[in-house]
Amino acid sequence: MKFNSDLLWSFYLIAAAVLFFSFGNFIGSSQTEKELSRQLKRSEEKIQILNRENQQLSEQLTSRGIYSYPQAGIISSEEEDQVTLLLMLNGQKALKDLVVKRSMLPGYSLLKGSEAKETMLSQKITYLGSLKPHTPAAFEMPLKQKEAAIEFIFKSGKKQWKQILRVRQNDKGEIFSFWVITNGNDLVIDKHVDKGFPIEKDGGILLWEDRKVRYSEIEMNSVFRF
């Protein structure tokens, strides 16, 4: 899950709206001071609840150390047999001097993990400079076998993150992806699977021919090694 300041501010906007409509209803009717007092009390209670949720959210983010981290997503490309990798920032604090190493391997479902890791293709290093909110970077990558295993290693100062992606394309040309992001200690800080991504009969997601993982069993702050 991703939290950002926009979400936190939305809590306050909701609370303000509650107060506004409470006053509006009062002015346009013959409600008593007692009724107004009850409405104000309920509004204050809602604001207190929102404040507590906001505080809990902030504590969660602080404990996980993920106020800002990079995340790659997949979108369709105008070019046939290609996908666009969109690198964006989760959070509000820019990541300076960001270095991105990306690797990919097509046909991953037919390869054993030990073999695949030694043959990852298209290893490229890009020096992005600063990654800022609302200013994503884009990369084109081939998808010639309708599936690809992609790995990112991100470095910014002393911080490091890894992201694995599994990308599949169906016969209609639709793109689906599954990914996990870990921090420098290999602890999970984010995960995602598209609705429609192929799932094995036993409920697992195929990482390699000889390795599966259940999405529900990937827990936040748990160790996850690729």
Buried (B, 14 or more C-beta within 10 A) or exposed (E): EEBBEEEBEEBEEEBEEBBEEBBEEBEEEEBEEEEBEEBBEEBEEBBEEBEEEBEEBEEEBEEBBBBBBBBBBBEEBEEEEEBBBBBBBBBEEBBEEBBBBBBBBBBBBEBEBEEBBEEBEEEEEEEBEEBBBEEBBEBEBBBEBBBBBBBBBBBBEEBBBBBBBBBBBEEEEEBBBBBBBBBEEEBBBBBBBBEEBEBEEEEBBBBBBEBBBEBEEBEEEEEBEB
